[in-house]
């Protein structure tokens, strides 16, 4: 038994596991990511892996994008599972969801990544249309869903990603309902919680100027990253660093 214990300790030391406790993050350790419309939560895979390897507990709540209130409640269900203070991260429409759901006591801060940050009475589409980008490639189906046209999807959403990757994203879209994207926010978490934000300076879906305007209004600590709307896929290390900076500054 003593020999086995010695071998185990030696193995842990050689792999760095013996120092895992020393590497535990400070501040908030629980992170919940809420993706947006059209691209599902798998796009956050690399950011997720970076953060969990640093000791964070990371969960991804995939919105159904049927109604804003349903998506906010899905976040609330996850928050009830979290074992302590939590940081919410939202991209795209996910920003509206965390704004709606983020007033829970367990939520200590918000991170917006090329996301909308509405105030009470504003909707995702209302904000996006207030400062439109050159691309206008959304289309509505007869039954009330919004898609992105497949051919221009790559240039609009991920001009800094490889075409084989964006071609797949174009045919595996997660559409949103007109109702969800037109739903107005009923509560504004960023008024009561500290927030951070990533402006994607090459975004062709959400105007960078719109992003700057929303985040300035919210009083967010802003980081500008040269990247597309899918900046968390093209620049995952930098986006993960913004999230980590937010988490370590909270208690």
N, C-alpha and C positions, 0 to 999 in steps of 0.2 A: 504493500500500500504506500509506504514511504517513497519507494522508487517511482511509483506511478505518479505521486504528487509532485515529485521533483521534476519528472519528465514533463508534466502538464505545465508547470510554472515556466520551465525553460522554453516550451513551445509558445506560450503566451508572450514571453519576453521577445522571442525572435520574430513574432508576427506583429508586435506592437500592442497586443491586446492587454498586456499588463498595465498599460498606461491609458486605457480607455476612460477611466474615471477622471484622469487629469485633463482629457480632451473634451469633457462634457461642456456644452455651451452654457454661457451665463445669460441671465435675462429670461425671456419667454422661450420655452422649449417646444411648444406645440404650434404647428403651422397648418392652417387649412387653406387650400387653394381652390378657387372657384373659376373654372375656365369660362370662356365666353361662347358666343354663337359661332356656328359653322366649323370650328375645329375643336375636337373633343379633348378630354383630359390627358390623352397619351402624349400630346405635344409638350406637356410639362415633365416628361419622364426624366430628362437629364437634370433639370433644376431640382426635381425631387431627389434624385440620387446624390447630387452634390450635398444637399442639406442633410439627408439622413446619415451620410458618411461623416458629417460633422457633429452628429449626436442629436439632431432634431427629430421630433416625431412629426411626420408630414402625412396629411390625408388630403385627398382630392375629392371634392363633391361635384359630380357631373350634373349641371342643371338640365332639366327637361326642356326648358324654354317654352313652356306652355302658358304659364302665368308667372308674373314676378313674385307674387305672394307665395305660390307653391315652391318656387326655387329658393326663396328666403327661408321657408320652413324646412326645406331639405338641409340647409346650412345649420339651422337651429337644432335639428335632430343630431347632426354631427357634433355640434357644440356640447350637447348634453352628454356625449360620450367622452369628450376630452377631460383629462384628469387635472386640469389646472389652467392658468392663464394662457390665452391663445391669440395668435396673430392671424388675421384674415388677409388673404391675397386674392385679388381679382383681376382678370384681363377682359378687355372688350366689354360685353354685356355683364360679365361677372362683376364688374365694378358697381353696376346698379344693384346687384344682388347683395354684395357685402355692405353697401350703403344702407340698404333696407334692413339687413339682418344684424348689423354690427353693434347695436346698442346693448346687447347682452353684457352683463357684468363680467363674464368670463373673457370677453374680447377686450384686449388692451391696446390694440392698434390696427391700422389698415394700411395695405400696400396696393396701390393702383399701378398696373402695368399696361400701358397703352389702352387704358380703360376709361369708361365714362365715370364721372363722379357727380351725379345729379344732386340737386337739392329738392326739397319738397315741391311737388307739382311738375317736375320735369321728367321726360322719358328718354330712353336711349336714342330712338330715332329723331326725336325733337332736337336733341343736342347735336347729333351727327349732321343733321340737315342745316343747322344754324351756321356752320362753317364747312360747307361741302368740299370734298376733295375732287380732283379732276375725274376720278373714276366714278362711274354711276352704273355699276354692274350688278345691283341687286334686282331680283325679280320675284314677284309674288305668284304663288300658285292659286288655282281656283278655290282651294279649300283653306286659304288663309295662312299659308306658310311662306316664309321668305328664304330664298336661296341666293347664292352667288353664281353668276354665269360661269360655266366651267372653263371656257377658253381663256378669259382674262384673270382667272382666279390667282394664278401664280404671281403675275406682275402686281396685282392689287395687294395681296396678302403677304407674299413672301418673296419679294424680288431679290433678297439676299440669300435665298435657299436654292438648292439644286432643283432643276425642273422635274426630275423623277420623283422628288419628294412632294413638290407642290401639285404635280399631276395626280398623285394619289390622294392628297388632301382634297382636291377638287371633286373627286368622285366618291369621297367618303364623308361628305359634309354632314354636319348636324344642323338642320334647319331650325329656325325659330319661328314662332307664330307672330303674326302681326300684333296680336293682343299683348304678348309679352314685351315685345320691343316698343310698343306704344304705351305700355303701362306707366303711370306716373308714380314716382317715389312718394311714399307716405311718411317716411321718417329719414333723417339725415344723420348717420352715425358719425361722419367726419366733423360735425359741429361739436361733438363731445369727446372724441377720441383723437389722439395724434395720428398723423398719416404721412406716408411716404409715397412717392410716385416716380415712375419711369416714363419719360417722354421718348417715344420712338421717332427720331427726327426724319426718317425716310418713310413714314407711315402714309399709305395711300388710301386707307380706309377711314381712320379718324385723323382729321387735320392736326398736325403738331401744334398749330396755334390754338386750336380748341383744347387740346390737352393742357397746354401751358395755362390757358385761361381758367380752366376748371380747377387745376391743382393750386394755382395761386389763390383762388377764391377759398379753397379748402384749407389753406395754410399748410400745405404739404411740403415736406422736404423733398426737393425735386432733383433727380439725376437724369441728364440727357444722354441717350445712347444712340449712336448712329446705327439704325436698324429699321427693319420693316415692321408692319403691324404684328408679325410673329417674332418680335425681338427676343422673347423668352426661348425660342427655338434656335435662332441664329446667333444669339449672344447669351447662352445660358449661364456662363460663369459670372458675367457682370450683373445679370438680373438676380442670380442667387446671392451675390454679394450685397445688393441693396436690401434684400429680404433679411439676410443675416445681420446687417447693420441695424435694421429696424428692431429685430428680435433682441439683440444684445443691449439695446438702449432702453428696453422696457423691463418692468418687474411684475 
